[in-house]
C-alpha cells in the first residue's frame, strides 16, 4: 500500500468528525473499489494469474471490505 493510501486510511479513522454526506461518498468509493478488485480477481483466474499476485489483490479486497463494514456502522449511528 502506498503512502497516500496509508494517510487516507489513517484519516478515515477520524470519521467522528466527518459528516454523513462525506461518509456516504466514502462508502460509495469503497464499494466501487471493492467491485474493481473483484473484477481483477475474476480476470486473474481467467488469465491464470500467479497465486502470489492474486493473493495480494484478495488481501486488498479484504481490507476494503473491512473499511466498508466500518463505514456502514458509522453511517448507522447517524440514523
Backbone torsions as a table, in degrees:
resi	resn	phi	psi	omega
1	UNK	NA	131.2	-177.8
2	UNK	-78.4	168.5	-174.4
3	UNK	-61.5	-38.0	-179.6
4	UNK	-62.3	-41.2	178.4
5	UNK	-66.7	-38.9	179.2
6	UNK	-62.8	-43.2	178.0
7	UNK	-64.3	-42.2	-180.0
8	UNK	-60.4	-46.7	-179.1
9	UNK	-70.6	-29.9	174.9
10	UNK	-64.8	-43.3	178.4
11	UNK	-66.4	-27.7	177.7
12	UNK	-59.9	-33.3	-179.0
13	UNK	-66.7	-14.9	178.9
14	UNK	-92.8	30.5	-173.3
15	UNK	-64.7	-16.4	179.4
16	UNK	-57.7	-31.3	-178.8
17	UNK	-85.4	-13.4	-178.8
18	UNK	-78.9	147.2	176.0
19	UNK	-91.0	171.8	-174.8
20	UNK	-58.1	-41.4	-178.3
21	UNK	-61.2	-42.5	179.0
22	UNK	-66.3	-39.6	178.1
23	UNK	-63.6	-41.0	178.7
24	UNK	-63.8	-41.9	178.6
25	UNK	-64.0	-43.0	179.0
26	UNK	-62.8	-41.8	179.0
27	UNK	-61.1	-43.6	178.7
28	UNK	-60.1	-43.6	178.8
29	UNK	-61.4	-45.1	179.4
30	UNK	-62.0	-42.2	-179.8
31	UNK	-64.9	-38.5	177.0
32	UNK	-64.9	-42.2	179.0
33	UNK	-64.5	-40.0	178.6
34	UNK	-61.1	-43.6	179.3
35	UNK	-65.0	-39.5	177.8
36	UNK	-61.7	-44.2	-179.6
37	UNK	-66.3	-37.8	177.4
38	UNK	-61.7	-42.1	178.3
39	UNK	-64.1	-41.0	178.2
40	UNK	-61.5	-39.4	179.6
41	UNK	-65.1	-46.7	178.7
42	UNK	-60.8	-43.0	177.6
43	UNK	-64.2	-36.9	178.9
44	UNK	-61.3	-41.5	177.4
45	UNK	-66.5	-39.5	-180.0
46	UNK	-63.7	-37.4	-176.5
47	UNK	-101.9	17.6	175.4
48	UNK	53.8	48.0	176.9
49	UNK	-66.7	145.4	-176.7
50	UNK	-65.4	154.2	-175.1
51	UNK	-61.3	-35.7	-179.1
52	UNK	-62.9	-46.2	-179.6
53	UNK	-66.6	-43.4	177.1
54	UNK	-60.9	-38.9	178.7
55	UNK	-61.4	-40.3	178.5
56	UNK	-64.7	-41.5	179.1
57	UNK	-66.2	-42.7	179.2
58	UNK	-63.0	-39.6	179.0
59	UNK	-63.8	-45.0	178.3
60	UNK	-61.9	-40.8	178.8
61	UNK	-61.2	-40.9	178.2
62	UNK	-63.0	-42.7	178.0
63	UNK	-62.5	-41.1	178.1
64	UNK	-64.4	-41.5	178.6
65	UNK	-60.6	-41.1	177.4
66	UNK	-61.8	-41.5	178.0
67	UNK	-65.8	-36.0	176.5
68	UNK	-61.0	-46.9	-179.4
69	UNK	-60.9	-45.3	179.0
70	UNK	-62.0	-42.7	-178.5
71	UNK	-67.3	-39.9	177.3
72	UNK	-62.9	-38.8	177.2
73	UNK	-64.3	-42.1	178.5
74	UNK	-64.5	-40.0	178.0
75	UNK	-65.4	-35.4	179.0
76	UNK	-62.7	-29.7	178.5
77	UNK	-67.8	-23.6	177.4
78	UNK	-76.4	-17.6	-177.0
79	UNK	-73.8	NA	NA
